[in-house]
Each structure stands twice: as structure tokens, then as C-alpha cells.
Amino acid sequence: MGHTVGFYKYQGTGNDFIIIDNRDFSFKAGKDTIMRLCDRRFGIGADGLMMLEKSKNSDFHMRYFNCDGNEATMCGNGGRCIAAFALKKGITGKKVSFTGADGKHFAFAENSGTVHLEMNDVKGASRNGEAWILNTGSPHYVEFRENVEKIDLEVEGKKIRYSDTFKPDGINVNFAERKGDELFIRTYERGVEGETLSCGTGSVAAAIASFLKSGGNTTLRINTRGGKLTVSFKAADKGCFTSINLSGPAVYVFSGTIEI
């Protein structure tokens, strides 16, 4: 016999998540169960699953799993969504602190649904041909092209993600196009193994790569297929970027229970 678990569904610019309040640590599902819950035909459906757990040094700890069932590193849109969830549940006020796989984060959740998330500093970026390689809590490949909308991302993203250069762990692949102080970005996410409508850490990576490539403003509007985000940062010495902020909507979709 299985047992039921309560869940909440959130989305941030189309990047959608299952959130489970696991402060009592009772949810101990394995990889197969997480994959089934994230499945869009046989489960709830999501790009990833998050558990909100107790933390000694912050309001809560965020554990994040991709829809392939593997525990992953930082997720920017997920971080914004779990902050909105914590406010809705009364776990925190509008000012939120939480720990994730990459360390401590702070967020400010507005009643309107907009959440501002402080990301960790980014130290250093490398080149791979015409592309930039950065770690913004998760590793990202950023390549600037024209007509990004027309790219066959399932083919070109997969080719880079599984290339010999980035084995064995793979990398998230972003194609970006700059128009003034705005970027249009599409992302092939490892762990999802396909395109997501938006990627928070990818948006931060693309904004910083755009600054490294062409200079310009340190606040950029990011257009994704799922909506609009804003990234701001400060460029410090020796290729270090600080005061990184990711802002955008974090929206409650529905909640319920499911047998596992």
C-alpha cells in the first residue's frame, strides 16, 4: 500500500515545479518516484521537484531534484518559487533566507507574486570557441546567435550537452540574442533533457556573458518563451560579479494530494 503526500505546484515564467513541505522529513521518495511525480502524463507534471526542509542557519533549506530524479544544484526560478511558497504558507515573511546546494540565499517576495532573489557571486568565466562558460549556481554554456527562435534546440542543445568537452556531467546550454538592453534566450537543461520555457540560472549566465562580450548596462531584461525576467549585477575586479539579483513572477498554480 502506498501513502498520500500533499504537494503544491508553482511556476516561474513557465519553469514549473512541485513543492513539498518536508519540514518533518517524512517525504523520502527515491529517484523513480520523483520521476513519476514530474511526469506530465502519469504524474503531476513539472520540470523539477523541491523539498522545503528545516535549516539551523536560515528560514529553510531547499532541496532540488530535476525531473530525471537526480538531485541537482541551484535553480534560480525554483528558488524564487519556493520563496513565494514559504510566504504563502506563513513559514516566512516577505524577507526570506534559505540555503541551497550552492550556499545561502536571500529573497524578497512581494504579495503581487514578484520575487527578487539574490544569487551567489560569479567568479570567472572561460571561453569555448565563441561561447562563454559560467557557473551561476549551475554550469552554463552561453552562445550568442541571430535568429535564436529558429534554432532546433533539441538537436543543437543536446549535441553540446553530451559533447566530449562536457562529459561526464554535461552542461546547461543557452542560445542568446541581444537587442539593445534586452536578451532573448532559449535553454536546453540537463536533467530535464530538453528545452524549458525559462531558466533562472541560465538567464543570469546569459546576462553576464552579454556584458563580458559587449559591455553595456548591468541591468538587463531577459525575454524567455515563458515570460520576462530581470537580471542585475555589479562587475567587480578580476572577472568577479557580485550583487546578482534575479527578479520575476513566481505563481501558485494548484495544490493537492497524490498517492506514492
N, C-alpha and C positions, 0 to 999 in steps of 0.2 A: 504494500500500500504506500502511495506517495503522500505528501502533505502539501498544504497550500501555503503560498507565500504572497504577501502584499507587495505591489510594485507601483511605481509612478513613471509615466512616460513624459519626457521633456524633449524639446528640440531647440537648437540654436542655429538660425539660418539654414534650416533643413538638415543639419547634422543631428541625428536623433539618438536618444539614449534611454535605456531602462535604468531607473534608480531604485535601489533597495535600502531602506533604513535598517542597517545592520549593527546598530549600537549594542545590541545584546549578543552579537557574534553567532547568532543561530543559523544564519544562511551560510552553508558550507558546500554549495554546489560545485561540482567539478567541471572540467572543460566541456564535456559532452552536453551537460545540462545548460551551460551558458550559451553554447552554440544553438541549442534548440530554442531557448528563450529569445535569442536575437533573430531567429529565422523568420522571414517575412511571410511564410506560408504556414508553417507548423507551430509558430510561437507568437510572441508579442510583436516582434519585428523591431530591429534597431541596428545602428552602426556599432554600438558598444553597450556595455553594462557597467554601472558604477555601484559600489557599495559605500555608504556613508557609515563610518565606524568611529568609535571613541578615540580620542587623542589626548595625551597628557599635556602637550605643549601648544595646543590650538583648539579651536572650536570643534573640529572633527578631522578625521583622516579620510582621504578619498582614495579608494582602490579602483582602478580602471582596467577593464578587460575589453579587448577588441571582439568583434563578432565571430572570430575564429576560435574563441575560447581562451586565448592566451592573455596573461596579464601583461599590460603594456606600460609605457612611460606616460608622460604628461599629455593631457588632451585639453587644449585651450577652450574649445566650445563646451566640452564636458565640465571643465572647471567652472565656467560661467553658469551652466545649468544646475550644477549641484549647489552652488551658492544661492541661486534663486529658490531651489527646493528647500534648503535649510531655513531661509526666511519664511517661506510659506508654511512650513511645519512648526515654526516658532522655536527652532533649535538655536538660531542666532537672530540678532537684529540685522539692520541693513549693512553694518560693517562686519565682515566675515574674515576669519583667518582659518586656513586649513593646510594640512600637509598632504603632499602627493609623492609620487615616486621620485620627483626631482627636487624635493625640499618644500619649504614653506611658501605659501601664497597668501595674498590679501585681496579681498574683493569688496566692492560696494554694490549692493543690489537695490535698485530703485523699484518702487511699487509699480511703475509703468511696465516692468519686465526687462528693462535695460540693465545689464550687469557689466561693470568695469572690473577687469581682472588684471592684477599686477603679475607679470611674468618674471621669471628669473633672468639675470643678466646673461647676455650672449657674448662669449669671449672667443673671438677669432672666427674667420671664415676662410675656406680654402676654395681653390678653383678645380674644376674638372672640365677641361676644354672651355666652352663658352658658359658653362653652368657654375653656380655657386653652391657650396656645401656648407650648411649651418646646422647647429643643434640648438633648437629653441625649446628644449624640454623633450623633443623627439627629433631624430635626424631627418633633415630635408635636403632634397636636390631641387634647385630653382633654376629654370632655364627661361630666358626671355625670347618670345617669338611674336610674329604677327599672325593675325587670324587664329588666335587660340581656340575660338569657338569651333573651328573646323577640324581640330586635331582629333584623330582616333585615339583617345586616351587609353582605351582598353588594350590597344596594341602597343603604343609607344610608351605608356607608363609602365606596363608590365615588363617590357624589354629592358628598361633601365633598372627597375626594382629588382629583377632577377639576374642582372648582369654580373659577370665575374668580378667587376670592380667592387660591388657592394655586397657580395656574398660574405658570410652566410646569413647575416641578419636582415639584409635588404635595407631599403630606404624609402621614405615617402617622396613621391615625385610630383613637382609642381611646374606647370607651364603658366607664365605670366605675360601680360601685355600692359604696358604703361601708356596712359593717356592723360597728360597733364599731371595733376596731383592725385590721380586715381589709378588703381590697378584692377585689371580683370584677371582672375586666377582660377585655374582648374587643378584639382588634386587627385592623384591616384594614391590611395592609402594602403600601406602594408597592413596586414591583419584584417582589413576589410576585403582586400584583393580586388579592388575596383574603384570606380570614381565615387566620391562622396560629394554631396551638394555644397559642402563648405568644410574647411579645416582651419581651426584657430591657430595652431602652432605653424601651419603652413602659411597662413596669412601673415604672421609675424616674420617668418623667414623670407617671404617674398618682399615685404616692405623694407627689411634691412638690406636684402640683396639689391633692391632697386636703388637704395641710397648709395650703396657701395659702387654700383655700376654708373650712376648718373648724377649723384648728389641730389639737391633739391630739398624739399620740406621733410621734416622728421615727423610729420603727421600725415597719414595717407588714408583715404577711403578705399576700402577693399570691396570690390564687387565680386560676388560668388554666384553660382547658379541658385543658391538658396536664399540670397539676400545680401545685405550690406553690413560690413564690419568697419571699425575704425582702429587703426594701429598708430600709436605714438611712441616715441623713444628719444633718448639722448645719445648722441655719438660721443664717446669718451676717447681717451688716448689708446693707442696700440690696438685699434680694431675692436675695442670693447663697447658694447651697447648697454645702457642702463635705463632705469625708469621706464621700462617697457610696459605699455598698457594696451590691453585688447578689450574693446567695447562693442556691444551689440545686444540684440534681443536674446532672451532666454525664456522660452514659453512652455508653460504647462499644457500638455495635450490631453491626457486622461490617466486614470488610475484604476486598479482592480486587483483581483487575486487570480493566481494560476496554480494548478497542481503540478508539482515536480516529483 
